[in-house]
Amino acid sequence: MEQIKTLNKVYKSEIDVLDAYKAIYKPKDVPKHRLKKSHFISIRIKIKDHPGVSMFIRLLTLLPLPTFIVKFFIKRSKMQPNDFLSQDEILELISVKNIFVEVITSDAYIKIKTI
């Protein structure tokens, strides 16, 4: 019924064709998905030139770390102004579940995963 009224208004030149199209074909409201919060962060670091240090770091991060501990240390760290990500962006990134970051360089291999 609403479509017929809108088309009659277009026929009588009361409204523009584009406005009538927008009125007839309204975009549906898409509900925003709520992202799940992460509870743990799994970290794997392997330094190629120093296998002893790599083994020690692997021993420290054998079990996933709780997110609130990692956030505590990130909040107290001093970030450089020319860093790729700001402190707020990093905190937002580790707060979301199923994020996977992998860094491969000639010196080290770093894998961070939120659980």
N, C-alpha and C positions, 0 to 999 in steps of 0.2 A: 504494500500500500504506500509506503514511504517512497519507494522508487517511482511510482507513477506520479506522485505529487512533485517530485524533483524533476522528472522528465517534462511535466507540464510547465514548470517554471522555466526550463531551458527553452521550450517551444515558444513561450511568450517573451523570451529574452529578459527575464527578470534576474537570472543568475548566469554566470559564465559556465562554459562546458567543463572546464577543469575543476571548478568548485562543485559542480554537480557530480563529477566522477569521484571526487574525494568524499562527497556526502554519501554516495551509493556504496562505494567500496572502501569503507573505513578500515584502517589497519586494526587487526585484533590485538588487544593488549596481551603481550606475552609475559607470563609471570617470570620474575627473576629467580634464578636458581640460587639457592643458598649453598655456599661452599662449605665442605666439612672441615673442621679444625683438625690440625695435626696434634698428636700427643707425644710422638717420639721422632727423633732425627737420627738417622743412621749415617755415619761418616766413615769413609775409607780413604786413607792417604798412603801413597806409596812413593817414596823418594828413591830415585834410581841409583844415585851415587852413594847413598848411605843406608845400607840394608839394616844395620843395627837400630838406627833411629826409626826407620820404617816399622820394624818389629815392635819397638816400644810404643809407638803411636797406635799400631794395630791392637796391641794389648790394652791400651787405655780406652779405645773405642770399640772394643769387642762387642759390648752390648749397646743398643741404641740409647742415646741420651734423651732425657725428658726435655720437651720444648721450653719449659719455663727456665731451665738452667741455661740453655743456649741464649735465650732472650735476655737473661740477666747479664751475661757477659757482653752481648752485643750492645746493650744499652750503656754499659760503662766503658766501652771502647771508644777511642777517639778516631773518628773517620776523617780522612783527608777531603778537602773540598773538590778535588779533581777525581775522586773515585767514580767508577762506572755506575754503581748503585748507591743511593743515599741510605742512611741508617733506617729511616722509616720504610723504605721500599724493601729492604732486607727483612725487617721484622714482619712486614705484610706477607712476604714470600714464604717465610718459614712457618707462618701460621696456617697455611692451607695444606690440606692433605694431598698426597700423591704428586708431589713436585720432585722432579729428578734433575739434578745438575751434575754434569760430568765435565771435568776440565782435564785435557790431555796436553801436556807440554813435553819438551825434550828432557826436562829435569824431574818432573813429578806427574803423578796421576792422582786426581782427587775426584771422589764421587760422594755426593750429598743427596740423601733421599729422605723425604718426610713420610712418616707412617701415621 
